[in-house]
Amino acid sequence: MFYREAGQFKTSYPSDQAIFPILQDRWTVITILVVAFVVIPLVANQYWLGPILTQFLVFSLAALGLNILTGYAGQLSLGTGGFMAVGAYATFNLVLRIPELPLVVALIVAGVITAFVGVLFGLPSLRIKGFYLAVATLASQFFLIWLFDHVGWFTNYDTAGVASAPSRTLFGALADAGGPLDFLAPINPVVSGPRAATETKYLLTLTVVAVLALMAKNMVRSGIGRTWMAIRDMDIAAEIIGISPIRAKLSAFAVSSFYCGVAGGLYVFTYLGNADTEAFGLTRSFQILFMVIIGGLGSVVGSFMGAAFIVFMPVLLNNVSSVVFGGTLSGDTISNMELMIFGGSIIFFLIVEPHGFARLWQIAKQKLRVWPFPY
């Protein structure tokens, strides 16, 4: 009753091929965007906008990139943290060495650079698959982190080996620094660095993530998305019907690395404030993989659900423990409880519902189609 497309007639091909063909889906997405862009910046405090929501958006974008590669193309990767590091250091050096370059443009260029790196490390996927491909991508993770640790140029020869994000405005130069873009001062807010407002960082991250998520949603419905899924389901049969495995696999690595690279740049410039290889280690790669598993393989919305679970669960656990135990639990105990919940959730979804939260959401929509009648 609440979620039915009956009576919603499509009178043209564009309306039939719309990214959200059902009216309820369109209104749901519009409502979520209005709440995210308007309501949350007005009511949320600095803590929720910065460490919580901005982190959630960045991880959602990284999980979406990995989901494109693993969930849609079937290519297992354990190098997500390394690809995020490529995007982070590429964005840092672009902004540092070309001060007039807008941050958004730097993020896009860094994503393209990461895509080329992803294609390079994706070449082994043409000959190996499964566990062996995971080991190959794991090697890329170790190599990239070693590279950024031992080549000082990437951190501008910082003695601590940390690349601190410089202050930048939306259109490039700082307005109060006598730059060529002074006339844009009213509409040229500082979006990175210690001077940037938390709300501005959140809105920039939200805009980038929303645009890329809609692009991914449309991409997986297109011809290239169908080739990815054909390779995932049965690569030999896909090659027989004319699909090029080389083009499909390398394009999946390129698009996935682009998303991870942009996520890495946002992670440094709108969340952390500096680029440190410890933030992109193997633990980060596994964390992004857990998001995809819990949220659901082969699902755009599942990437956001998995990231929400990983980010919001510790906050919920801290609040519940403070209410139930009166704040007597130590930080180490709560951290161990978090690990237990994460591990148990992964085992639960692998056994009970391998497609994660996304499948549970699909089942709920199917039940809403026939409510109040029995299913």
DOTI-192471 format. One record per residue (C-alpha): x, y, z; residue in three letters. Coordinates in nm, 2 decimals, decimal comma. Each point is the difference from the previous one (the first is absolute). Layout:
// DOTI-192471
site c1 = X; c2 = Y; c3 = Z; resn = Ala .
...
END
This chain:
// DOTI-192471
site c1 = 0,00; c2 = 0,00; c3 = 0,00; resn = Met .
site c1 = 0,27; c2 = 0,25; c3 = 0,09; resn = Phe .
site c1 = 0,26; c2 = -0,11; c3 = -0,26; resn = Tyr .
site c1 = -0,17; c2 = -0,09; c3 = -0,33; resn = Arg .
site c1 = 0,07; c2 = 0,11; c3 = -0,35; resn = Glu .
site c1 = -0,35; c2 = -0,10; c3 = -0,11; resn = Ala .
site c1 = -0,16; c2 = 0,28; c3 = -0,20; resn = Gly .
site c1 = 0,34; c2 = 0,18; c3 = -0,06; resn = Gln .
site c1 = 0,00; c2 = -0,02; c3 = -0,38; resn = Phe .
site c1 = 0,31; c2 = 0,07; c3 = -0,20; resn = Lys .
site c1 = -0,08; c2 = 0,19; c3 = -0,32; resn = Thr .
site c1 = 0,35; c2 = 0,04; c3 = -0,14; resn = Ser .
site c1 = 0,33; c2 = -0,18; c3 = 0,00; resn = Tyr .
site c1 = 0,18; c2 = 0,26; c3 = 0,22; resn = Pro .
site c1 = -0,27; c2 = -0,04; c3 = 0,27; resn = Ser .
site c1 = 0,02; c2 = -0,38; c3 = -0,03; resn = Asp .
site c1 = 0,38; c2 = 0,01; c3 = 0,03; resn = Gln .
site c1 = 0,01; c2 = 0,26; c3 = 0,28; resn = Ala .
site c1 = 0,25; c2 = -0,06; c3 = 0,28; resn = Ile .
site c1 = -0,29; c2 = -0,01; c3 = 0,25; resn = Phe .
site c1 = -0,30; c2 = -0,12; c3 = -0,20; resn = Pro .
site c1 = -0,24; c2 = -0,04; c3 = 0,30; resn = Ile .
site c1 = -0,14; c2 = 0,32; c3 = 0,14; resn = Leu .
site c1 = 0,05; c2 = -0,11; c3 = 0,36; resn = Gln .
site c1 = 0,37; c2 = -0,05; c3 = -0,06; resn = Asp .
site c1 = 0,04; c2 = 0,35; c3 = -0,15; resn = Arg .
site c1 = -0,18; c2 = 0,17; c3 = 0,29; resn = Trp .
site c1 = 0,21; c2 = -0,21; c3 = 0,25; resn = Thr .
site c1 = 0,33; c2 = 0,11; c3 = -0,17; resn = Val .
site c1 = -0,12; c2 = 0,36; c3 = -0,02; resn = Ile .
site c1 = -0,10; c2 = 0,00; c3 = 0,37; resn = Thr .
site c1 = 0,34; c2 = -0,15; c3 = 0,10; resn = Ile .
site c1 = 0,19; c2 = 0,26; c3 = -0,19; resn = Leu .
site c1 = -0,21; c2 = 0,29; c3 = 0,14; resn = Val .
site c1 = 0,06; c2 = -0,13; c3 = 0,35; resn = Val .
site c1 = 0,37; c2 = -0,05; c3 = -0,06; resn = Ala .
site c1 = 0,06; c2 = 0,34; c3 = -0,17; resn = Phe .
site c1 = -0,23; c2 = 0,22; c3 = 0,20; resn = Val .
site c1 = -0,12; c2 = -0,15; c3 = 0,33; resn = Val .
site c1 = 0,31; c2 = -0,17; c3 = 0,13; resn = Ile .
site c1 = 0,24; c2 = 0,31; c3 = -0,04; resn = Pro .
site c1 = -0,26; c2 = 0,21; c3 = 0,19; resn = Leu .
site c1 = -0,06; c2 = -0,24; c3 = 0,29; resn = Val .
site c1 = 0,32; c2 = -0,21; c3 = 0,04; resn = Ala .
site c1 = 0,29; c2 = 0,11; c3 = 0,21; resn = Asn .
site c1 = 0,37; c2 = 0,00; c3 = -0,10; resn = Gln .
site c1 = 0,06; c2 = -0,35; c3 = 0,14; resn = Tyr .
site c1 = -0,27; c2 = -0,16; c3 = -0,21; resn = Trp .
site c1 = 0,08; c2 = 0,20; c3 = -0,32; resn = Leu .
site c1 = 0,38; c2 = -0,07; c3 = 0,02; resn = Gly .
site c1 = 0,11; c2 = -0,33; c3 = 0,16; resn = Pro .
site c1 = -0,33; c2 = -0,18; c3 = -0,07; resn = Ile .
site c1 = -0,18; c2 = 0,11; c3 = -0,31; resn = Leu .
site c1 = 0,30; c2 = 0,11; c3 = -0,21; resn = Thr .
site c1 = 0,18; c2 = -0,32; c3 = 0,09; resn = Gln .
site c1 = -0,31; c2 = -0,20; c3 = -0,09; resn = Phe .
site c1 = -0,03; c2 = 0,17; c3 = -0,34; resn = Leu .
site c1 = 0,37; c2 = -0,06; c3 = -0,08; resn = Val .
site c1 = -0,02; c2 = -0,37; c3 = 0,09; resn = Phe .
site c1 = -0,32; c2 = -0,04; c3 = -0,20; resn = Ser .
site c1 = 0,18; c2 = 0,13; c3 = -0,31; resn = Leu .
site c1 = 0,29; c2 = -0,23; c3 = 0,06; resn = Ala .
site c1 = -0,23; c2 = -0,30; c3 = 0,06; resn = Ala .
site c1 = -0,19; c2 = 0,09; c3 = -0,32; resn = Leu .
site c1 = 0,33; c2 = -0,01; c3 = -0,19; resn = Gly .
site c1 = 0,08; c2 = -0,34; c3 = 0,14; resn = Leu .
site c1 = -0,35; c2 = -0,12; c3 = -0,06; resn = Asn .
site c1 = 0,03; c2 = 0,09; c3 = -0,37; resn = Ile .
site c1 = 0,31; c2 = -0,22; c3 = -0,03; resn = Leu .
site c1 = -0,10; c2 = -0,29; c3 = 0,23; resn = Thr .
site c1 = -0,38; c2 = 0,01; c3 = 0,01; resn = Gly .
site c1 = -0,07; c2 = 0,08; c3 = -0,37; resn = Tyr .
site c1 = 0,31; c2 = -0,12; c3 = -0,18; resn = Ala .
site c1 = 0,09; c2 = -0,29; c3 = 0,23; resn = Gly .
site c1 = 0,37; c2 = 0,10; c3 = 0,04; resn = Gln .
site c1 = 0,11; c2 = -0,04; c3 = 0,36; resn = Leu .
site c1 = 0,23; c2 = 0,28; c3 = 0,12; resn = Ser .
site c1 = 0,18; c2 = 0,06; c3 = 0,33; resn = Leu .
site c1 = 0,18; c2 = 0,31; c3 = -0,11; resn = Gly .
site c1 = -0,27; c2 = 0,26; c3 = 0,06; resn = Thr .
site c1 = 0,20; c2 = 0,18; c3 = 0,27; resn = Gly .
site c1 = 0,30; c2 = 0,03; c3 = -0,24; resn = Gly .
site c1 = -0,22; c2 = 0,15; c3 = -0,28; resn = Phe .
site c1 = -0,15; c2 = 0,25; c3 = 0,25; resn = Met .
site c1 = 0,36; c2 = 0,09; c3 = 0,09; resn = Ala .
site c1 = 0,07; c2 = 0,07; c3 = -0,36; resn = Val .
site c1 = -0,29; c2 = 0,24; c3 = -0,03; resn = Gly .
site c1 = 0,09; c2 = 0,16; c3 = 0,33; resn = Ala .
site c1 = 0,36; c2 = 0,08; c3 = -0,09; resn = Tyr .
site c1 = -0,09; c2 = 0,09; c3 = -0,36; resn = Ala .
site c1 = -0,25; c2 = 0,25; c3 = 0,12; resn = Thr .
site c1 = 0,25; c2 = 0,14; c3 = 0,26; resn = Phe .
site c1 = 0,27; c2 = 0,05; c3 = -0,26; resn = Asn .
site c1 = -0,23; c2 = 0,15; c3 = -0,26; resn = Leu .
site c1 = -0,14; c2 = 0,25; c3 = 0,24; resn = Val .
site c1 = 0,35; c2 = 0,08; c3 = 0,15; resn = Leu .
site c1 = 0,18; c2 = 0,04; c3 = -0,33; resn = Arg .
site c1 = -0,29; c2 = 0,17; c3 = -0,19; resn = Ile .
site c1 = -0,15; c2 = 0,24; c3 = 0,25; resn = Pro .
site c1 = -0,25; c2 = 0,14; c3 = -0,25; resn = Glu .
site c1 = -0,15; c2 = -0,34; c3 = -0,07; resn = Leu .
site c1 = -0,35; c2 = -0,04; c3 = 0,15; resn = Pro .
site c1 = -0,02; c2 = -0,28; c3 = 0,25; resn = Leu .
site c1 = -0,29; c2 = -0,17; c3 = -0,19; resn = Val .
site c1 = 0,22; c2 = -0,01; c3 = -0,31; resn = Val .
site c1 = 0,29; c2 = -0,13; c3 = 0,20; resn = Ala .
site c1 = -0,22; c2 = -0,28; c3 = 0,13; resn = Leu .
site c1 = -0,11; c2 = -0,10; c3 = -0,35; resn = Ile .
site c1 = 0,36; c2 = 0,01; c3 = -0,13; resn = Val .
site c1 = 0,11; c2 = -0,21; c3 = 0,30; resn = Ala .
site c1 = -0,28; c2 = -0,25; c3 = -0,08; resn = Gly .
site c1 = 0,12; c2 = -0,03; c3 = -0,35; resn = Val .
site c1 = 0,36; c2 = -0,05; c3 = 0,12; resn = Ile .
site c1 = -0,12; c2 = -0,27; c3 = 0,23; resn = Thr .
site c1 = -0,20; c2 = -0,16; c3 = -0,28; resn = Ala .
site c1 = 0,32; c2 = -0,04; c3 = -0,20; resn = Phe .
site c1 = 0,17; c2 = -0,15; c3 = 0,30; resn = Val .
site c1 = -0,29; c2 = -0,24; c3 = 0,05; resn = Gly .
site c1 = 0,01; c2 = -0,11; c3 = -0,36; resn = Val .
site c1 = 0,38; c2 = -0,07; c3 = 0,04; resn = Leu .
site c1 = -0,06; c2 = -0,22; c3 = 0,30; resn = Phe .
site c1 = -0,31; c2 = -0,15; c3 = -0,16; resn = Gly .
site c1 = 0,20; c2 = -0,15; c3 = -0,28; resn = Leu .
site c1 = 0,05; c2 = -0,33; c3 = 0,20; resn = Pro .
site c1 = -0,38; c2 = -0,04; c3 = 0,00; resn = Ser .
site c1 = 0,03; c2 = -0,09; c3 = -0,37; resn = Leu .
site c1 = 0,18; c2 = -0,33; c3 = 0,09; resn = Arg .
site c1 = -0,10; c2 = -0,08; c3 = 0,36; resn = Ile .
site c1 = -0,32; c2 = 0,02; c3 = 0,21; resn = Lys .
site c1 = -0,14; c2 = -0,06; c3 = 0,34; resn = Gly .
site c1 = 0,25; c2 = -0,05; c3 = 0,29; resn = Phe .
site c1 = 0,30; c2 = 0,06; c3 = -0,23; resn = Tyr .
site c1 = -0,13; c2 = 0,33; c3 = -0,12; resn = Leu .
site c1 = -0,07; c2 = 0,10; c3 = 0,36; resn = Ala .
site c1 = 0,37; c2 = -0,07; c3 = 0,08; resn = Val .
site c1 = 0,11; c2 = 0,21; c3 = -0,30; resn = Ala .
site c1 = -0,21; c2 = 0,30; c3 = 0,11; resn = Thr .
site c1 = 0,14; c2 = -0,05; c3 = 0,35; resn = Leu .
site c1 = 0,35; c2 = 0,03; c3 = -0,14; resn = Ala .
site c1 = -0,11; c2 = 0,33; c3 = -0,16; resn = Ser .
site c1 = -0,12; c2 = 0,12; c3 = 0,35; resn = Gln .
site c1 = 0,34; c2 = -0,07; c3 = 0,15; resn = Phe .
site c1 = 0,20; c2 = 0,15; c3 = -0,29; resn = Phe .
site c1 = -0,20; c2 = 0,33; c3 = -0,01; resn = Leu .
site c1 = 0,02; c2 = 0,05; c3 = 0,38; resn = Ile .
site c1 = 0,38; c2 = -0,07; c3 = -0,02; resn = Trp .
site c1 = 0,03; c2 = 0,25; c3 = -0,28; resn = Leu .
site c1 = -0,17; c2 = 0,28; c3 = 0,18; resn = Phe .
site c1 = 0,20; c2 = -0,07; c3 = 0,32; resn = Asp .
site c1 = 0,34; c2 = 0,00; c3 = -0,17; resn = His .
site c1 = -0,02; c2 = 0,26; c3 = -0,28; resn = Val .
site c1 = 0,00; c2 = 0,34; c3 = 0,17; resn = Gly .
site c1 = -0,13; c2 = 0,19; c3 = -0,31; resn = Trp .
site c1 = -0,35; c2 = -0,13; c3 = 0,07; resn = Phe .
site c1 = -0,01; c2 = 0,17; c3 = 0,34; resn = Thr .
site c1 = 0,20; c2 = 0,31; c3 = -0,11; resn = Asn .
site c1 = 0,29; c2 = -0,13; c3 = 0,20; resn = Tyr .
site c1 = -0,18; c2 = 0,04; c3 = 0,33; resn = Asp .
site c1 = 0,22; c2 = -0,12; c3 = 0,29; resn = Thr .
site c1 = -0,29; c2 = -0,19; c3 = 0,16; resn = Ala .
site c1 = -0,10; c2 = -0,15; c3 = -0,33; resn = Gly .
site c1 = -0,35; c2 = 0,16; c3 = 0,03; resn = Val .
site c1 = -0,15; c2 = 0,20; c3 = -0,29; resn = Ala .
site c1 = -0,21; c2 = 0,27; c3 = 0,17; resn = Ser .
site c1 = -0,29; c2 = 0,12; c3 = -0,22; resn = Ala .
site c1 = 0,05; c2 = 0,37; c3 = -0,09; resn = Pro .
site c1 = -0,29; c2 = 0,24; c3 = 0,03; resn = Ser .
site c1 = -0,19; c2 = 0,03; c3 = -0,33; resn = Arg .
site c1 = -0,32; c2 = 0,16; c3 = -0,12; resn = Thr .
site c1 = -0,25; c2 = -0,15; c3 = -0,23; resn = Leu .
site c1 = 0,13; c2 = 0,18; c3 = -0,30; resn = Phe .
site c1 = 0,37; c2 = -0,02; c3 = 0,07; resn = Gly .
site c1 = 0,17; c2 = 0,30; c3 = 0,15; resn = Ala .
site c1 = -0,05; c2 = 0,14; c3 = 0,34; resn = Leu .
site c1 = -0,21; c2 = 0,32; c3 = -0,03; resn = Ala .
site c1 = 0,18; c2 = 0,19; c3 = 0,28; resn = Asp .
site c1 = 0,35; c2 = -0,09; c3 = -0,13; resn = Ala .
site c1 = -0,01; c2 = 0,25; c3 = -0,28; resn = Gly .
site c1 = -0,07; c2 = -0,27; c3 = -0,25; resn = Gly .
site c1 = -0,15; c2 = 0,04; c3 = -0,35; resn = Pro .
site c1 = -0,34; c2 = -0,12; c3 = 0,12; resn = Leu .
site c1 = -0,07; c2 = 0,27; c3 = 0,26; resn = Asp .
site c1 = -0,32; c2 = 0,10; c3 = -0,18; resn = Phe .
site c1 = -0,14; c2 = -0,35; c3 = 0,08; resn = Leu .
site c1 = 0,04; c2 = 0,04; c3 = 0,37; resn = Ala .
site c1 = -0,37; c2 = 0,00; c3 = 0,08; resn = Pro .
site c1 = -0,05; c2 = -0,33; c3 = -0,17; resn = Ile .
site c1 = 0,34; c2 = -0,15; c3 = 0,04; resn = Asn .
site c1 = 0,01; c2 = -0,16; c3 = 0,35; resn = Pro .
site c1 = 0,30; c2 = -0,16; c3 = 0,15; resn = Val .
site c1 = -0,06; c2 = -0,38; c3 = -0,04; resn = Val .
site c1 = 0,32; c2 = -0,15; c3 = 0,13; resn = Ser .
site c1 = 0,26; c2 = 0,07; c3 = 0,27; resn = Gly .
site c1 = -0,05; c2 = 0,11; c3 = 0,36; resn = Pro .
site c1 = -0,19; c2 = 0,32; c3 = -0,10; resn = Arg .
site c1 = -0,27; c2 = -0,19; c3 = -0,17; resn = Ala .
site c1 = -0,34; c2 = -0,03; c3 = 0,17; resn = Ala .
site c1 = -0,12; c2 = -0,35; c3 = 0,08; resn = Thr .
site c1 = -0,33; c2 = 0,07; c3 = -0,18; resn = Glu .
site c1 = 0,19; c2 = 0,10; c3 = -0,31; resn = Thr .
site c1 = 0,21; c2 = -0,32; c3 = 0,00; resn = Lys .
site c1 = -0,32; c2 = -0,21; c3 = 0,06; resn = Tyr .
site c1 = -0,19; c2 = 0,16; c3 = -0,29; resn = Leu .
site c1 = 0,29; c2 = -0,03; c3 = -0,24; resn = Leu .
site c1 = 0,04; c2 = -0,37; c3 = 0,09; resn = Thr .
site c1 = -0,37; c2 = -0,06; c3 = -0,02; resn = Leu .
site c1 = -0,02; c2 = 0,17; c3 = -0,35; resn = Thr .
site c1 = 0,29; c2 = -0,21; c3 = -0,14; resn = Val .
site c1 = -0,14; c2 = -0,33; c3 = 0,15; resn = Val .
site c1 = -0,35; c2 = 0,07; c3 = -0,12; resn = Ala .
site c1 = 0,11; c2 = 0,07; c3 = -0,36; resn = Val .
site c1 = 0,23; c2 = -0,30; c3 = -0,02; resn = Leu .
site c1 = -0,26; c2 = -0,23; c3 = 0,16; resn = Ala .
site c1 = -0,27; c2 = 0,10; c3 = -0,26; resn = Leu .
site c1 = 0,26; c2 = -0,05; c3 = -0,27; resn = Met .
site c1 = 0,08; c2 = -0,34; c3 = 0,13; resn = Ala .
site c1 = -0,37; c2 = -0,09; c3 = 0,02; resn = Lys .
site c1 = -0,04; c2 = 0,10; c3 = -0,36; resn = Asn .
site c1 = 0,32; c2 = -0,17; c3 = -0,10; resn = Met .
site c1 = -0,08; c2 = -0,35; c3 = 0,13; resn = Val .
site c1 = -0,33; c2 = 0,02; c3 = -0,20; resn = Arg .
site c1 = 0,19; c2 = 0,08; c3 = -0,32; resn = Ser .
site c1 = 0,18; c2 = -0,22; c3 = -0,25; resn = Gly .
site c1 = 0,33; c2 = 0,01; c3 = 0,19; resn = Ile .
site c1 = -0,18; c2 = -0,10; c3 = 0,32; resn = Gly .
site c1 = -0,16; c2 = -0,30; c3 = -0,18; resn = Arg .
site c1 = 0,34; c2 = -0,10; c3 = -0,13; resn = Thr .
site c1 = 0,14; c2 = 0,01; c3 = 0,36; resn = Trp .
site c1 = -0,28; c2 = -0,22; c3 = 0,12; resn = Met .
site c1 = 0,04; c2 = -0,24; c3 = -0,29; resn = Ala .
site c1 = 0,37; c2 = -0,04; c3 = 0,08; resn = Ile .
site c1 = -0,09; c2 = -0,05; c3 = 0,37; resn = Arg .
site c1 = -0,26; c2 = -0,27; c3 = -0,06; resn = Asp .
site c1 = 0,19; c2 = -0,20; c3 = -0,26; resn = Met .
site c1 = 0,30; c2 = 0,15; c3 = -0,18; resn = Asp .
site c1 = 0,04; c2 = -0,29; c3 = -0,25; resn = Ile .
site c1 = -0,37; c2 = 0,04; c3 = -0,12; resn = Ala .
site c1 = 0,04; c2 = 0,37; c3 = -0,01; resn = Ala .
site c1 = 0,30; c2 = -0,03; c3 = -0,23; resn = Glu .
site c1 = -0,18; c2 = -0,24; c3 = -0,22; resn = Ile .
site c1 = -0,29; c2 = 0,25; c3 = -0,06; resn = Ile .
site c1 = 0,25; c2 = 0,27; c3 = -0,10; resn = Gly .
site c1 = 0,09; c2 = 0,18; c3 = 0,33; resn = Ile .
site c1 = 0,37; c2 = 0,09; c3 = 0,03; resn = Ser .
site c1 = 0,13; c2 = -0,11; c3 = 0,34; resn = Pro .
site c1 = 0,29; c2 = 0,23; c3 = -0,03; resn = Ile .
site c1 = -0,21; c2 = 0,31; c3 = -0,06; resn = Arg .
site c1 = -0,26; c2 = -0,10; c3 = 0,27; resn = Ala .
site c1 = 0,25; c2 = -0,08; c3 = 0,27; resn = Lys .
site c1 = 0,23; c2 = 0,29; c3 = -0,05; resn = Leu .
site c1 = -0,29; c2 = 0,24; c3 = -0,03; resn = Ser .
site c1 = -0,13; c2 = -0,13; c3 = 0,34; resn = Ala .
site c1 = 0,34; c2 = 0,05; c3 = 0,15; resn = Phe .
site c1 = 0,02; c2 = 0,35; c3 = -0,14; resn = Ala .
site c1 = -0,34; c2 = 0,12; c3 = 0,11; resn = Val .
site c1 = 0,04; c2 = -0,17; c3 = 0,35; resn = Ser .
site c1 = 0,34; c2 = 0,17; c3 = 0,05; resn = Ser .
site c1 = -0,14; c2 = 0,33; c3 = -0,11; resn = Phe .
site c1 = -0,26; c2 = -0,01; c3 = 0,27; resn = Tyr .
site c1 = 0,25; c2 = -0,12; c3 = 0,26; resn = Cys .
site c1 = 0,24; c2 = 0,28; c3 = -0,11; resn = Gly .
site c1 = -0,26; c2 = 0,27; c3 = 0,04; resn = Val .
site c1 = -0,09; c2 = -0,15; c3 = 0,34; resn = Ala .
site c1 = 0,36; c2 = 0,01; c3 = 0,11; resn = Gly .
site c1 = 0,03; c2 = 0,37; c3 = -0,10; resn = Gly .
site c1 = -0,32; c2 = 0,08; c3 = 0,19; resn = Leu .
site c1 = 0,12; c2 = -0,20; c3 = 0,30; resn = Tyr .
site c1 = 0,31; c2 = 0,23; c3 = 0,02; resn = Val .
site c1 = -0,15; c2 = 0,34; c3 = -0,10; resn = Phe .
site c1 = -0,34; c2 = -0,01; c3 = 0,17; resn = Thr .
site c1 = 0,04; c2 = -0,25; c3 = 0,28; resn = Tyr .
site c1 = 0,36; c2 = -0,07; c3 = 0,13; resn = Leu .
site c1 = 0,17; c2 = 0,32; c3 = -0,11; resn = Gly .
site c1 = 0,32; c2 = -0,19; c3 = -0,08; resn = Asn .
site c1 = 0,13; c2 = -0,29; c3 = -0,20; resn = Ala .
site c1 = 0,16; c2 = -0,28; c3 = 0,21; resn = Asp .
site c1 = 0,07; c2 = -0,35; c3 = -0,13; resn = Thr .
site c1 = -0,13; c2 = -0,15; c3 = 0,32; resn = Glu .
site c1 = -0,35; c2 = 0,12; c3 = -0,09; resn = Ala .
site c1 = 0,01; c2 = -0,21; c3 = -0,32; resn = Phe .
site c1 = 0,16; c2 = -0,32; c3 = 0,12; resn = Gly .
site c1 = -0,12; c2 = -0,35; c3 = -0,03; resn = Leu .
site c1 = -0,25; c2 = 0,05; c3 = 0,28; resn = Thr .
site c1 = -0,18; c2 = 0,26; c3 = -0,21; resn = Arg .
site c1 = -0,02; c2 = -0,23; c3 = -0,30; resn = Ser .
site c1 = -0,16; c2 = -0,27; c3 = 0,21; resn = Phe .
site c1 = -0,23; c2 = 0,25; c3 = 0,16; resn = Gln .
site c1 = -0,13; c2 = 0,11; c3 = -0,34; resn = Ile .
site c1 = -0,04; c2 = -0,36; c3 = -0,10; resn = Leu .
site c1 = -0,21; c2 = -0,07; c3 = 0,31; resn = Phe .
site c1 = -0,22; c2 = 0,29; c3 = -0,09; resn = Met .
site c1 = -0,07; c2 = -0,16; c3 = -0,34; resn = Val .
site c1 = -0,07; c2 = -0,34; c3 = 0,15; resn = Ile .
site c1 = -0,23; c2 = 0,13; c3 = 0,27; resn = Ile .
site c1 = -0,18; c2 = 0,25; c3 = -0,23; resn = Gly .
site c1 = -0,03; c2 = -0,23; c3 = -0,29; resn = Gly .
site c1 = 0,20; c2 = -0,10; c3 = -0,31; resn = Leu .
site c1 = -0,12; c2 = 0,14; c3 = -0,33; resn = Gly .
site c1 = -0,21; c2 = 0,28; c3 = 0,16; resn = Ser .
site c1 = 0,06; c2 = 0,38; c3 = 0,00; resn = Val .
site c1 = -0,23; c2 = 0,05; c3 = 0,30; resn = Val .
site c1 = 0,17; c2 = -0,29; c3 = 0,17; resn = Gly .
site c1 = 0,33; c2 = 0,19; c3 = 0,00; resn = Ser .
site c1 = -0,16; c2 = 0,28; c3 = 0,20; resn = Phe .
site c1 = -0,17; c2 = -0,25; c3 = 0,24; resn = Met .
site c1 = 0,33; c2 = -0,18; c3 = 0,07; resn = Gly .
site c1 = 0,18; c2 = 0,33; c3 = 0,06; resn = Ala .
site c1 = -0,28; c2 = 0,12; c3 = 0,23; resn = Ala .
site c1 = 0,03; c2 = -0,32; c3 = 0,20; resn = Phe .
site c1 = 0,38; c2 = 0,02; c3 = 0,04; resn = Ile .
site c1 = -0,01; c2 = 0,38; c3 = 0,09; resn = Val .
site c1 = -0,31; c2 = 0,02; c3 = 0,21; resn = Phe .
site c1 = 0,03; c2 = -0,32; c3 = 0,19; resn = Met .
site c1 = 0,28; c2 = 0,12; c3 = 0,23; resn = Pro .
site c1 = -0,19; c2 = 0,32; c3 = 0,07; resn = Val .
site c1 = -0,31; c2 = -0,21; c3 = 0,09; resn = Leu .
site c1 = 0,20; c2 = -0,24; c3 = 0,21; resn = Leu .
site c1 = 0,16; c2 = 0,28; c3 = 0,20; resn = Asn .
site c1 = -0,34; c2 = 0,16; c3 = 0,07; resn = Asn .
site c1 = -0,16; c2 = -0,33; c3 = 0,10; resn = Val .
site c1 = 0,29; c2 = -0,10; c3 = 0,22; resn = Ser .
site c1 = -0,01; c2 = 0,34; c3 = 0,18; resn = Ser .
site c1 = -0,37; c2 = -0,04; c3 = 0,07; resn = Val .
site c1 = 0,00; c2 = -0,37; c3 = 0,09; resn = Val .
site c1 = 0,33; c2 = -0,01; c3 = 0,19; resn = Phe .
site c1 = 0,02; c2 = 0,36; c3 = 0,12; resn = Gly .
site c1 = 0,32; c2 = 0,07; c3 = -0,18; resn = Gly .
site c1 = 0,20; c2 = -0,26; c3 = 0,20; resn = Thr .
site c1 = 0,12; c2 = -0,19; c3 = -0,30; resn = Leu .
site c1 = 0,35; c2 = 0,09; c3 = -0,12; resn = Ser .
site c1 = 0,09; c2 = 0,11; c3 = -0,35; resn = Gly .
site c1 = 0,18; c2 = -0,33; c3 = -0,06; resn = Asp .
site c1 = -0,30; c2 = -0,20; c3 = 0,09; resn = Thr .
site c1 = -0,22; c2 = 0,20; c3 = -0,23; resn = Ile .
site c1 = 0,25; c2 = -0,04; c3 = -0,28; resn = Ser .
site c1 = 0,01; c2 = -0,38; c3 = 0,05; resn = Asn .
site c1 = -0,38; c2 = 0,00; c3 = 0,00; resn = Met .
site c1 = 0,00; c2 = 0,19; c3 = -0,33; resn = Glu .
site c1 = 0,23; c2 = -0,26; c3 = -0,16; resn = Leu .
site c1 = -0,22; c2 = -0,28; c3 = 0,13; resn = Met .
site c1 = -0,31; c2 = 0,16; c3 = -0,15; resn = Ile .
site c1 = 0,17; c2 = 0,06; c3 = -0,33; resn = Phe .
site c1 = 0,14; c2 = -0,35; c3 = -0,03; resn = Gly .
site c1 = -0,33; c2 = -0,15; c3 = 0,11; resn = Gly .
site c1 = -0,19; c2 = 0,21; c3 = -0,25; resn = Ser .
site c1 = 0,22; c2 = -0,11; c3 = -0,29; resn = Ile .
site c1 = -0,04; c2 = -0,37; c3 = 0,09; resn = Ile .
site c1 = -0,38; c2 = 0,05; c3 = 0,04; resn = Phe .
site c1 = -0,04; c2 = 0,16; c3 = -0,34; resn = Phe .
site c1 = 0,23; c2 = -0,25; c3 = -0,18; resn = Leu .
site c1 = -0,21; c2 = -0,28; c3 = 0,14; resn = Ile .
site c1 = -0,36; c2 = 0,14; c3 = 0,02; resn = Val .
site c1 = -0,01; c2 = 0,27; c3 = -0,26; resn = Glu .
site c1 = 0,31; c2 = 0,02; c3 = -0,23; resn = Pro .
site c1 = -0,14; c2 = 0,30; c3 = -0,18; resn = His .
site c1 = 0,00; c2 = 0,21; c3 = 0,32; resn = Gly .
site c1 = -0,23; c2 = 0,29; c3 = 0,10; resn = Phe .
site c1 = -0,08; c2 = 0,07; c3 = -0,36; resn = Ala .
site c1 = -0,18; c2 = -0,33; c3 = -0,03; resn = Arg .
site c1 = -0,19; c2 = 0,06; c3 = 0,32; resn = Leu .
site c1 = -0,11; c2 = 0,34; c3 = -0,14; resn = Trp .
site c1 = -0,11; c2 = -0,17; c3 = -0,33; resn = Gln .
site c1 = -0,21; c2 = -0,26; c3 = 0,20; resn = Ile .
site c1 = -0,16; c2 = 0,29; c3 = 0,20; resn = Ala .
site c1 = -0,10; c2 = 0,17; c3 = -0,32; resn = Lys .
site c1 = -0,15; c2 = -0,32; c3 = -0,14; resn = Gln .
site c1 = -0,21; c2 = -0,04; c3 = 0,32; resn = Lys .
site c1 = -0,12; c2 = 0,36; c3 = -0,03; resn = Leu .
site c1 = -0,12; c2 = -0,08; c3 = -0,35; resn = Arg .
site c1 = -0,25; c2 = -0,25; c3 = 0,12; resn = Val .
site c1 = -0,08; c2 = 0,14; c3 = 0,35; resn = Trp .
site c1 = -0,24; c2 = -0,06; c3 = 0,17; resn = Pro .
site c1 = -0,05; c2 = -0,33; c3 = -0,18; resn = Phe .
site c1 = 0,21; c2 = -0,30; c3 = 0,09; resn = Pro .
site c1 = 0,32; c2 = -0,05; c3 = -0,18; resn = Tyr .
END
